[in-house]
Structures are given as C-alpha cells and as structure tokens.
Amino acid sequence: MTTLHEEAGKAAPEECCGLLLGHGERIDVVRPAANLADDRQVRFEIDPLALLAAHKAARAGGPRVLGYYHSHPKGHPVPSATDCEHSTGDSRIWAIIADGEVAFWRDSGNGFAPLAHRVVA
C-alpha cells in the first residue's frame, strides 16, 4: 500500500494530493490523484474525475471518501491560509504531509481542528 510519505516524496517539489478512503473513521486506502492546480508547488486541486469515481465506488459498496490529503513541500503539517479558505464544514479529514510528519485535521467550516490518530498495521 502506498504511504503518504511516499506520495509526498514522489511529488516533491510539487504538492501531492489524493483521497482518504475507508469505513467509519478508519482510513483503509490512500488513493493518489492528479494535482490539477495551476501552481502545483504551492497549491493542490484533486482531479474531480478521481473524486467522482471514488464516490461512485462507495455507492456500489466500496470504501467511502473520508477525506483528502496533500503535502506542503516547503511548509509545516498544519493547514495553510489557503487550506483554511477552502474549509467547507463537511467534517472530512485532511491529512497534511510535511517535514517528515503527517498531521490529521477535521474540516470544521471555520478552519480545522487537530485530530489524534494512530497507525494500525
């Protein structure tokens, strides 16, 4: 299985991005997606076709979209001002990879709240 650290490393110096899929609150699948942003070194835009395909697969019984991930190649694993501008309040999980760390956040609609997590092998 692809790890978030591997995805960030492959994309550097650009931002990687993708989907976090699973059941309940457990992330079971990390699904990379193309970054379609104009300036991929400082922004990300998940390919909408990848997102639509994931929602379609979930309706057919597959894992549901729990959230999204992206990297900050020159930053920290905290939501940037741009990330906060895109906060929608959908309560999805955002994972941010930077400085060799992965931090998880809950989209609260007026920013992000940190989430505790643990890795289960």
N, C-alpha and C positions, 0 to 999 in steps of 0.2 A: 504494500500500500504506500502511496506517495505521502510524504510528510510535508507539513507546512514549511519546515526549514529547507527541504529540498526544492520546493517550488520557488521560494524566495531566492535561493542561490542560483537556480537556473535562469531566473528572470533578470537578476541584477545586471546593470544598474537601474533597470526599469522596475516598476511595481508589478508584482504578480497579483492575480486575483482568482477567485473561484467560489464555489458553493460548499457549504457545510450541510451534509445530509444525514438523517438519522430518524430515530423513533423516540418519542417522549422528549427528554432533554439530552439524550446521549447521541453524540456525534459518531456515526459509524463510517461515514465516507467523506473523503476530501476530494471534490471534483474540480480539477483545474478548468478555467475558462479563459478564452482570449481576452486580453485587455484592449478595449477599443478606444481608449482615451486618446485625445489629440497629443498630449504630452505625457507619455507613459512613465517618465522619470519622476513625476510629481503627482500624478493622478491615476485613478483607475476607473474603468467603466466595464462592468461584466457584460459579455456578449449576451444580448437579450435572447438569442436563439437557444443558448445553453440553459438559461433560466426557464424559458418556456418548456424545453424538453424535460427538465427536472420536475416541474410542476405536473406535466402530463404523466410522467412515470409514477409520481406519487399518487395521482388519481387512479392509476392502474394497480395500486398496492405496493409500490416501491417506497423507499425511504422518502420522507418529506423534507422540504427545504427548511432547515432550522436557522440558517444564517449565511453569512458571507465571510470571506477572508481576503486580506490584501496585505502587502508589505509596505514598509517605509524604509527604502534602502538607505536613506541619509537621515533618518529620524529615530524616534523612540516608539515603543509599542503602546502608544496612547493615541486616542482619537485626535486628529489634527483639526484645525479650524474648518477646513473643507469637509472633513468627515462629519463634524457637528452640523454644518449647513445641510447635509444630506440626511440627517436624522429624521425619520418619519413617524416614530412611535409605534412601529409594528411589532415591537418586543423581540425582534430577531437577534440572534447572536452575531457579533462581529469579532473576528479574530484578527489581530494585527501582529505581524511578524517584523521584528527589528532588533538590532543589537544582539542577535543570537537568542532572543526570547520570543515567546508567544504570549500575548495577553488577550483575555476574552472580556467582551463588553456586551451589555444589554442595551439595545436602542430604546430609549425611554421617551422619545419625541421631543425632548428639550435638551438633548445631549445623550450621554452614555453613562451607565453605571457599571463599575467593575464587577466581574463575575469570578468567583472562586472556581477552580477546576482541578481535576486530577486525570492523569493519563492511565488508562487501563489497557494492558497488553492482551 
